[in-house]
Amino acid sequence: LLDHLKLVASYQEMNKMTCQNLAVCFGPVLLSQRQEASCHTNRVFIDSEELASALHFKKHIEVLHYLLQLWPGETYTFLLFHYG
């Protein structure tokens, strides 16, 4: 998956999908855990959960962005052209 996302980012001049844009689109989806819905009557507790969720959302984006920046992009392209 990272090979493919890195390949998409290599065409950022045409598709505007930089590593940052890809991280924004896919980071929260790929890295988040499924959370169970819960009923809480305490508003302070709900506010703190919402804040924690927003911070995790941002961290997922940062992690995927970091991985995409470090990921070697030539591997997938090499395999595609030589064995594809």
LUMNU-300990 format. One record per residue: z, x, y of N, C-alpha, C in turn; residue in three letters; residue number from 1; chain. Coordinates in nm, 4 decimals, decimal comma. Example, Ala and Ser with C-alpha at 12.3 -4.5 7.8 and 13.67 -1.06 7.14 Angstrom:
BEGIN
+----------+----------+----------+----------+----------+----------+----------+----------+----------+------+------+-------+
!      nup !    neast !   nnorth !     caup !   caeast !  canorth !      cup !    ceast !   cnorth ! resn ! resi ! chain !
+----------+----------+----------+----------+----------+----------+----------+----------+----------+------+------+-------+
!   0,7800 !   1,3190 !  -0,5690 !   0,7800 !   1,2300 !  -0,4500 !   0,7800 !   1,3200 !  -0,3300 !  ALA !    1 !     A !
!   0,7080 !   1,2850 !  -0,2250 !   0,7140 !   1,3670 !  -0,1060 !   0,7870 !   1,2900 !   0,0030 !  SER !    2 !     A !
+----------+----------+----------+----------+----------+----------+----------+----------+----------+------+------+-------+
# end
This chain:
BEGIN
+----------+----------+----------+----------+----------+----------+----------+----------+----------+------+------+-------+
!      nup !    neast !   nnorth !     caup !   caeast !  canorth !      cup !    ceast !   cnorth ! resn ! resi ! chain !
+----------+----------+----------+----------+----------+----------+----------+----------+----------+------+------+-------+
!   0,0000 !   0,0833 !  -0,1194 !   0,0000 !   0,0000 !   0,0000 !   0,0000 !   0,0874 !   0,1254 !  LEU !    1 !     A !
!   0,0810 !   0,1921 !   0,1237 !   0,0836 !   0,2811 !   0,2396 !  -0,0495 !   0,3536 !   0,2570 !  LEU !    2 !     A !
!  -0,1136 !   0,3891 !   0,1468 !  -0,2461 !   0,4500 !   0,1570 !  -0,3422 !   0,3548 !   0,2288 !  ASP !    3 !     A !
!  -0,3396 !   0,2289 !   0,1908 !  -0,4298 !   0,1315 !   0,2522 !  -0,3965 !   0,1094 !   0,3997 !  HIS !    4 !     A !
!  -0,2693 !   0,0954 !   0,4324 !  -0,2314 !   0,0756 !   0,5727 !  -0,2691 !   0,1968 !   0,6572 !  LEU !    5 !     A !
!  -0,2547 !   0,3150 !   0,5997 !  -0,2936 !   0,4364 !   0,6719 !  -0,4451 !   0,4397 !   0,6936 !  LYS !    6 !     A !
!  -0,5207 !   0,3929 !   0,5951 !  -0,6658 !   0,3842 !   0,6099 !  -0,7016 !   0,2855 !   0,7209 !  LEU !    7 !     A !
!  -0,6361 !   0,1716 !   0,7242 !  -0,6594 !   0,0742 !   0,8316 !  -0,6298 !   0,1382 !   0,9673 !  VAL !    8 !     A !
!  -0,5196 !   0,2112 !   0,9768 !  -0,4825 !   0,2773 !   1,1024 !  -0,5830 !   0,3849 !   1,1424 !  ALA !    9 !     A !
!  -0,6518 !   0,4441 !   1,0453 !  -0,7499 !   0,5482 !   1,0787 !  -0,8698 !   0,4908 !   1,1545 !  SER !   10 !     A !
!  -0,8870 !   0,3587 !   1,1498 !  -0,9942 !   0,2914 !   1,2239 !  -0,9410 !   0,2192 !   1,3471 !  TYR !   11 !     A !
!  -0,8313 !   0,2693 !   1,4031 !  -0,7671 !   0,2026 !   1,5162 !  -0,8564 !   0,1916 !   1,6396 !  GLN !   12 !     A !
!  -0,9527 !   0,2773 !   1,6543 !  -1,0446 !   0,2676 !   1,7676 !  -1,1252 !   0,1372 !   1,7617 !  GLU !   13 !     A !
!  -1,1547 !   0,0925 !   1,6407 !  -1,2334 !  -0,0296 !   1,6242 !  -1,1465 !  -0,1538 !   1,6042 !  MET !   14 !     A !
!  -1,0379 !  -0,1406 !   1,5282 !  -0,9604 !  -0,2594 !   1,4922 !  -0,8301 !  -0,2771 !   1,5704 !  ASN !   15 !     A !
!  -0,7957 !  -0,1805 !   1,6550 !  -0,6738 !  -0,1834 !   1,7384 !  -0,5445 !  -0,1883 !   1,6572 !  LYS !   16 !     A !
!  -0,5530 !  -0,1547 !   1,5281 !  -0,4342 !  -0,1575 !   1,4423 !  -0,3790 !  -0,0158 !   1,4272 !  MET !   17 !     A !
!  -0,2976 !   0,0221 !   1,5230 !  -0,2303 !   0,1512 !   1,5171 !  -0,1170 !   0,1438 !   1,4148 !  THR !   18 !     A !
!  -0,0559 !   0,2573 !   1,3863 !   0,0590 !   0,2569 !   1,2958 !   0,1696 !   0,1662 !   1,3499 !  CYS !   19 !     A !
!   0,1891 !   0,1662 !   1,4798 !   0,2913 !   0,0804 !   1,5412 !   0,2564 !  -0,0672 !   1,5222 !  GLN !   20 !     A !
!   0,1321 !  -0,1040 !   1,5461 !   0,0915 !  -0,2440 !   1,5295 !   0,1047 !  -0,2891 !   1,3845 !  ASN !   21 !     A !
!   0,0675 !  -0,2032 !   1,2915 !   0,0823 !  -0,2361 !   1,1502 !   0,2293 !  -0,2514 !   1,1124 !  LEU !   22 !     A !
!   0,3130 !  -0,1663 !   1,1687 !   0,4564 !  -0,1744 !   1,1409 !   0,5149 !  -0,3050 !   1,1936 !  ALA !   23 !     A !
!   0,4704 !  -0,3479 !   1,3108 !   0,5182 !  -0,4748 !   1,3665 !   0,4763 !  -0,5914 !   1,2776 !  VAL !   24 !     A !
!   0,3541 !  -0,5871 !   1,2278 !   0,3029 !  -0,6966 !   1,1438 !   0,3647 !  -0,6979 !   1,0048 !  CYS !   25 !     A !
!   0,3801 !  -0,5810 !   0,9441 !   0,4172 !  -0,5761 !   0,8031 !   0,5601 !  -0,5292 !   0,7757 !  PHE !   26 !     A !
!   0,6217 !  -0,4575 !   0,8681 !   0,7569 !  -0,4057 !   0,8448 !   0,8588 !  -0,5111 !   0,8071 !  GLY !   27 !     A !
!   0,8740 !  -0,6161 !   0,8873 !   0,9734 !  -0,7191 !   0,8540 !   0,9426 !  -0,7924 !   0,7231 !  PRO !   28 !     A !
!   0,8156 !  -0,8074 !   0,6923 !   0,7778 !  -0,8776 !   0,5697 !   0,8027 !  -0,7905 !   0,4470 !  VAL !   29 !     A !
!   0,7661 !  -0,6638 !   0,4558 !   0,7756 !  -0,5751 !   0,3395 !   0,9166 !  -0,5231 !   0,3151 !  LEU !   30 !     A !
!   0,9950 !  -0,5056 !   0,4198 !   1,1239 !  -0,4385 !   0,4051 !   1,2450 !  -0,5296 !   0,4148 !  LEU !   31 !     A !
!   1,2267 !  -0,6548 !   0,4496 !   1,3427 !  -0,7426 !   0,4641 !   1,3834 !  -0,8009 !   0,3299 !  SER !   32 !     A !
!   1,5101 !  -0,8318 !   0,3199 !   1,5613 !  -0,8972 !   0,2006 !   1,5663 !  -1,0467 !   0,2264 !  GLN !   33 !     A !
!   1,5484 !  -1,1228 !   0,1225 !   1,5561 !  -1,2677 !   0,1358 !   1,7001 !  -1,3064 !   0,1619 !  ARG !   34 !     A !
!   1,7208 !  -1,3869 !   0,2649 !   1,8558 !  -1,4287 !   0,2987 !   1,8742 !  -1,5750 !   0,2629 !  GLN !   35 !     A !
!   1,9894 !  -1,6048 !   0,2076 !   2,0229 !  -1,7423 !   0,1733 !   2,0619 !  -1,8185 !   0,2989 !  GLU !   36 !     A !
!   2,0188 !  -1,9420 !   0,3060 !   2,0600 !  -2,0278 !   0,4174 !   2,2063 !  -2,0632 !   0,3985 !  ALA !   37 !     A !
!   2,2806 !  -2,0618 !   0,5071 !   2,4223 !  -2,0951 !   0,4985 !   2,4611 !  -2,1872 !   0,6124 !  SER !   38 !     A !
!   2,5613 !  -2,2657 !   0,5903 !   2,6111 !  -2,3579 !   0,6921 !   2,7433 !  -2,3044 !   0,7435 !  CYS !   39 !     A !
!   2,7462 !  -2,2731 !   0,8729 !   2,8689 !  -2,2227 !   0,9347 !   2,8980 !  -2,3090 !   1,0569 !  HIS !   40 !     A !
!   3,0237 !  -2,3432 !   1,0728 !   3,0611 !  -2,4229 !   1,1894 !   3,1077 !  -2,3359 !   1,3044 !  THR !   41 !     A !
!   3,1358 !  -2,2113 !   1,2788 !   3,1853 !  -2,1206 !   1,3816 !   3,0669 !  -2,0575 !   1,4552 !  ASN !   42 !     A !
!   3,0465 !  -2,0936 !   1,5809 !   2,9314 !  -2,0461 !   1,6597 !   2,9347 !  -1,8948 !   1,6808 !  ARG !   43 !     A !
!   3,0520 !  -1,8354 !   1,6957 !   3,0623 !  -1,6905 !   1,7149 !   3,0081 !  -1,6183 !   1,5929 !  VAL !   44 !     A !
!   3,0394 !  -1,6688 !   1,4745 !   2,9905 !  -1,6085 !   1,3509 !   2,8389 !  -1,6192 !   1,3425 !  PHE !   45 !     A !
!   2,7845 !  -1,7329 !   1,3823 !   2,6398 !  -1,7527 !   1,3801 !   2,5723 !  -1,6572 !   1,4779 !  ILE !   46 !     A !
!   2,6284 !  -1,6412 !   1,5972 !   2,5726 !  -1,5486 !   1,6962 !   2,5707 !  -1,4058 !   1,6433 !  ASP !   47 !     A !
!   2,6773 !  -1,3642 !   1,5760 !   2,6820 !  -1,2277 !   1,5241 !   2,5806 !  -1,2104 !   1,4107 !  SER !   48 !     A !
!   2,5591 !  -1,3143 !   1,3292 !   2,4575 !  -1,3080 !   1,2244 !   2,3175 !  -1,2964 !   1,2852 !  GLU !   49 !     A !
!   2,2924 !  -1,3722 !   1,3920 !   2,1618 !  -1,3671 !   1,4575 !   2,1372 !  -1,2296 !   1,5181 !  GLU !   50 !     A !
!   2,2385 !  -1,1715 !   1,5772 !   2,2267 !  -1,0375 !   1,6341 !   2,1991 !  -0,9348 !   1,5242 !  LEU !   51 !     A !
!   2,2713 !  -0,9430 !   1,4154 !   2,2497 !  -0,8506 !   1,3032 !   2,1091 !  -0,8665 !   1,2474 !  ALA !   52 !     A !
!   2,0622 !  -0,9901 !   1,2377 !   1,9276 !  -1,0156 !   1,1868 !   1,8226 !  -0,9544 !   1,2785 !  SER !   53 !     A !
!   1,8403 !  -0,9684 !   1,4090 !   1,7459 !  -0,9104 !   1,5051 !   1,7454 !  -0,7585 !   1,4966 !  ALA !   54 !     A !
!   1,8605 !  -0,6979 !   1,4776 !   1,8677 !  -0,5518 !   1,4656 !   1,8001 !  -0,5048 !   1,3378 !  LEU !   55 !     A !
!   1,8191 !  -0,5777 !   1,2288 !   1,7527 !  -0,5420 !   1,1033 !   1,6014 !  -0,5552 !   1,1173 !  HIS !   56 !     A !
!   1,5569 !  -0,6588 !   1,1858 !   1,4143 !  -0,6815 !   1,2099 !   1,3533 !  -0,5603 !   1,2785 !  PHE !   57 !     A !
!   1,4217 !  -0,5106 !   1,3816 !   1,3726 !  -0,3941 !   1,4551 !   1,3741 !  -0,2683 !   1,3677 !  LYS !   58 !     A !
!   1,4773 !  -0,2530 !   1,2868 !   1,4861 !  -0,1361 !   1,1978 !   1,3723 !  -0,1363 !   1,0960 !  LYS !   59 !     A !
!   1,3350 !  -0,2533 !   1,0448 !   1,2251 !  -0,2613 !   0,9482 !   1,0955 !  -0,2117 !   1,0110 !  HIS !   60 !     A !
!   1,0742 !  -0,2479 !   1,1359 !   0,9549 !  -0,2022 !   1,2080 !   0,9595 !  -0,0507 !   1,2258 !  ILE !   61 !     A !
!   1,0733 !   0,0004 !   1,2672 !   1,0871 !   0,1445 !   1,2894 !   1,0670 !   0,2237 !   1,1612 !  GLU !   62 !     A !
!   1,1205 !   0,1756 !   1,0510 !   1,1085 !   0,2471 !   0,9235 !   0,9635 !   0,2526 !   0,8783 !  VAL !   63 !     A !
!   0,8936 !   0,1388 !   0,8816 !   0,7538 !   0,1396 !   0,8387 !   0,6684 !   0,2237 !   0,9335 !  LEU !   64 !     A !
!   0,6949 !   0,2188 !   1,0624 !   0,6212 !   0,3012 !   1,1581 !   0,6406 !   0,4493 !   1,1262 !  HIS !   65 !     A !
!   0,7624 !   0,4887 !   1,0999 !   0,7930 !   0,6282 !   1,0647 !   0,7200 !   0,6691 !   0,9367 !  TYR !   66 !     A !
!   0,7250 !   0,5842 !   0,8354 !   0,6570 !   0,6150 !   0,7086 !   0,5060 !   0,6297 !   0,7276 !  LEU !   67 !     A !
!   0,4482 !   0,5413 !   0,8061 !   0,3035 !   0,5483 !   0,8282 !   0,2643 !   0,6735 !   0,9061 !  LEU !   68 !     A !
!   0,3482 !   0,7166 !   0,9974 !   0,3183 !   0,8390 !   1,0714 !   0,3225 !   0,9615 !   0,9806 !  GLN !   69 !     A !
!   0,4118 !   0,9612 !   0,8833 !   0,4252 !   1,0754 !   0,7928 !   0,3295 !   1,0704 !   0,6747 !  LEU !   70 !     A !
!   0,2828 !   0,9524 !   0,6412 !   0,2024 !   0,9343 !   0,5205 !   0,0682 !   1,0055 !   0,5338 !  TRP !   71 !     A !
!   0,0298 !   1,0854 !   0,4339 !  -0,1016 !   1,1518 !   0,4407 !  -0,2127 !   1,0481 !   0,4232 !  PRO !   72 !     A !
!  -0,3072 !   1,0464 !   0,5148 !  -0,4120 !   0,9460 !   0,5109 !  -0,5341 !   0,9850 !   0,4318 !  GLY !   73 !     A !
!  -0,5497 !   1,1109 !   0,4014 !  -0,6716 !   1,1567 !   0,3363 !  -0,6753 !   1,1245 !   0,1868 !  GLU !   74 !     A !
!  -0,5619 !   1,1042 !   0,1248 !  -0,5562 !   1,0844 !  -0,0202 !  -0,6397 !   0,9648 !  -0,0635 !  THR !   75 !     A !
!  -0,6176 !   0,8506 !  -0,0014 !  -0,6888 !   0,7282 !  -0,0381 !  -0,8376 !   0,7421 !  -0,0093 !  TYR !   76 !     A !
!  -0,8723 !   0,7977 !   0,1055 !  -1,0120 !   0,8157 !   0,1419 !  -1,0809 !   0,9099 !   0,0433 !  THR !   77 !     A !
!  -1,0146 !   1,0192 !   0,0058 !  -1,0698 !   1,1132 !  -0,0902 !  -1,0980 !   1,0440 !  -0,2239 !  PHE !   78 !     A !
!  -1,0018 !   0,9688 !  -0,2732 !  -1,0186 !   0,8989 !  -0,4006 !  -1,1278 !   0,7936 !  -0,3929 !  LEU !   79 !     A !
!  -1,1359 !   0,7245 !  -0,2807 !  -1,2345 !   0,6196 !  -0,2637 !  -1,3754 !   0,6769 !  -0,2686 !  LEU !   80 !     A !
!  -1,3987 !   0,7882 !  -0,2002 !  -1,5329 !   0,8451 !  -0,1946 !  -1,5701 !   0,9236 !  -0,3205 !  PHE !   81 !     A !
!  -1,4723 !   0,9774 !  -0,3895 !  -1,5028 !   1,0577 !  -0,5069 !  -1,4992 !   0,9789 !  -0,6390 !  HIS !   82 !     A !
!  -1,4198 !   0,8746 !  -0,6435 !  -1,4053 !   0,7999 !  -0,7695 !  -1,4370 !   0,6515 !  -0,7532 !  TYR !   83 !     A !
!  -1,4579 !   0,6065 !  -0,6282 !  -1,4696 !   0,4660 !  -0,5959 !  -1,5821 !   0,3936 !  -0,6527 !  GLY !   84 !     A !
+----------+----------+----------+----------+----------+----------+----------+----------+----------+------+------+-------+
# end
